[in-house]
């Protein structure tokens, strides 16, 4: 599994987390309990810190990066969709970051919010709790997210990660 130290920066991965053998984790990265990092995902903590909370799923091909002044923090019970890109932003608990979306520097996504598939959330945008962001550039629709559905989705990936830890084998 490609997990790399970079100088003195060594990833901290909770023993109950699942990191797929073809995901890449480099440097100053913290991954919480029962979180899952899926194939092709890259979490690169070379210029800054990347923090992933508990029970959070980072899907296939996602890129999570940080910059010196802005760590990337993803809370607990979140789902980050396939091929999403997050950099220098803060995503609070119980959020969904849709497939192919981009969340940039100094963005704050409050608890229960959804960034829709393909949306681009520009620098310094504040996404209120339970809002939905759609489009390019992202437009905010208040109270249009479903935090309960997000938590259920995150729980499904916790179970899938348990299955992978137990049953995944290379042929």
C-alpha positions as CSV (number, residue, x, y, z in Angstrom):
1,X,0.0,0.0,0.0
2,X,1.6,3.3,-1.0
3,X,1.8,5.2,2.3
4,X,4.8,7.5,2.4
5,X,6.6,9.7,4.9
6,X,7.9,12.9,3.5
7,X,10.9,14.0,5.6
8,X,9.6,14.1,9.2
9,X,5.9,14.1,8.1
10,X,4.5,10.7,8.7
11,X,0.8,9.8,8.0
12,X,-1.3,9.0,11.0
13,X,-3.9,6.3,10.1
14,X,-6.2,5.0,12.7
15,X,-6.0,1.1,12.9
16,X,-9.7,0.9,12.2
17,X,-9.5,2.9,9.0
18,X,-9.4,1.3,5.6
19,X,-6.9,2.5,3.0
20,X,-7.2,0.6,-0.3
21,X,-3.9,-0.8,-1.5
22,X,-4.0,1.4,-4.6
23,X,-4.7,4.7,-2.8
24,X,-1.8,7.0,-2.1
25,X,-1.2,8.8,1.3
26,X,1.8,11.1,1.6
27,X,3.2,13.1,4.5
28,X,1.1,15.2,7.0
29,X,-2.1,13.3,6.7
30,X,-4.4,12.1,9.5
31,X,-7.2,9.6,8.9
32,X,-9.7,8.8,11.6
33,X,-11.4,5.6,12.8
34,X,-13.6,3.7,10.3
35,X,-12.8,6.1,7.5
36,X,-12.2,4.7,4.1
37,X,-9.8,5.7,1.3
38,X,-10.7,4.0,-2.0
39,X,-8.7,3.1,-5.1
40,X,-6.9,5.9,-6.9
41,X,-7.6,8.4,-4.2
42,X,-4.6,10.6,-3.4
43,X,-4.2,12.4,0.0
44,X,-1.1,14.6,-0.2
45,X,0.1,16.4,2.9
46,X,3.3,17.9,1.5
47,X,2.7,21.6,1.8
48,X,0.1,21.5,4.6
49,X,-2.0,19.2,6.7
50,X,-4.8,16.9,5.5
51,X,-7.2,15.7,8.2
52,X,-10.0,13.2,7.6
53,X,-12.4,12.6,10.5
54,X,-14.1,9.4,11.6
55,X,-16.4,7.3,9.3
56,X,-15.7,9.5,6.3
57,X,-15.4,8.0,2.8
58,X,-12.9,9.4,0.3
59,X,-14.0,7.8,-3.0
60,X,-12.1,6.5,-6.0
61,X,-9.9,9.1,-7.8
62,X,-10.4,11.9,-5.3
63,X,-7.6,14.3,-4.8
64,X,-7.2,15.8,-1.3
65,X,-4.3,18.4,-1.0
66,X,-3.4,21.2,1.3
67,X,-1.4,24.4,1.0
68,X,0.9,25.9,3.6
69,X,-1.6,28.5,4.9
70,X,-4.7,26.4,4.5
71,X,-5.0,22.8,5.8
72,X,-7.7,20.6,4.3
73,X,-10.0,19.4,7.0
74,X,-12.8,17.0,6.3
75,X,-15.1,16.2,9.3
76,X,-16.7,13.0,10.4
77,X,-19.6,11.1,8.7
78,X,-18.8,12.7,5.3
79,X,-18.7,11.3,1.8
80,X,-16.3,12.7,-0.8
81,X,-17.4,11.5,-4.2
82,X,-15.4,10.0,-7.0
83,X,-12.9,12.3,-8.7
84,X,-13.6,15.2,-6.4
85,X,-10.8,17.7,-5.6
86,X,-10.5,19.4,-2.3
87,X,-7.7,21.8,-1.5
88,X,-7.2,24.2,1.4
89,X,-10.8,24.0,2.6
90,X,-12.8,23.0,5.7
91,X,-15.7,20.6,5.4
92,X,-17.6,20.1,8.6
93,X,-19.3,16.9,9.8
94,X,-22.1,15.2,7.8
95,X,-21.3,16.7,4.4
96,X,-21.5,15.3,0.9
97,X,-19.0,16.5,-1.7
98,X,-20.3,15.2,-5.0
99,X,-18.5,13.4,-7.7
100,X,-16.3,15.5,-9.9
101,X,-16.7,18.6,-7.8
102,X,-14.0,21.1,-6.8
103,X,-13.7,22.8,-3.5
104,X,-11.0,25.4,-3.3
105,X,-8.9,27.5,-0.8
106,X,-10.5,29.0,2.2
107,X,-13.9,27.5,1.5
108,X,-16.0,26.5,4.5
109,X,-18.7,23.9,4.0
110,X,-20.9,23.8,7.2
111,X,-22.4,20.7,8.7
112,X,-25.1,18.9,6.7
113,X,-24.3,20.7,3.4
114,X,-24.0,19.1,0.0
115,X,-21.8,20.1,-2.9
116,X,-23.4,18.7,-5.9
117,X,-21.7,16.6,-8.6
118,X,-19.5,18.7,-10.9
119,X,-19.9,21.9,-8.8
120,X,-17.0,24.3,-8.4
121,X,-16.9,26.1,-5.1
122,X,-14.6,29.1,-5.5
123,X,-12.1,30.5,-3.0
124,X,-13.4,32.0,0.2
125,X,-17.0,30.8,-0.3
126,X,-19.0,30.0,2.8
127,X,-21.6,27.3,2.4
128,X,-24.2,27.4,5.2
129,X,-25.3,24.4,7.1
130,X,-27.8,22.1,5.2
131,X,-27.3,24.0,1.9
132,X,-26.9,22.6,-1.5
133,X,-24.3,24.0,-4.0
134,X,-24.8,23.3,-7.7
135,X,-23.2,24.6,-10.9
136,X,-20.1,26.3,-12.2
137,X,-19.5,28.6,-10.4
138,X,-21.4,27.0,-7.5
139,X,-24.7,28.6,-6.5
140,X,-26.0,28.1,-3.0
141,X,-29.5,26.8,-2.4
142,X,-30.3,27.2,1.4
143,X,-31.9,24.2,3.2
144,X,-31.8,21.9,0.2
145,X,-29.5,19.2,1.5
146,X,-30.4,16.1,3.4
147,X,-28.0,15.5,6.3
148,X,-29.8,12.2,7.3
149,X,-29.2,10.8,3.9
150,X,-25.5,11.9,4.1
151,X,-25.0,10.1,7.4
152,X,-26.8,6.9,6.0
153,X,-24.5,7.0,2.9
154,X,-21.4,7.4,5.1
155,X,-22.5,4.5,7.3
156,X,-22.9,2.3,4.2
157,X,-19.3,3.0,3.3
158,X,-18.2,2.1,6.8
159,X,-19.8,-1.3,6.3
160,X,-18.3,-1.7,2.9
161,X,-14.8,-0.9,4.3
162,X,-15.3,-3.6,6.9
163,X,-16.1,-6.0,4.1
164,X,-13.0,-4.9,2.1
165,X,-10.7,-5.3,5.1
166,X,-12.0,-8.8,5.6
167,X,-12.5,-10.1,2.1
168,X,-10.4,-8.1,-0.4
169,X,-7.7,-10.2,-2.0
170,X,-5.5,-9.7,-5.0
171,X,-5.7,-12.3,-7.8
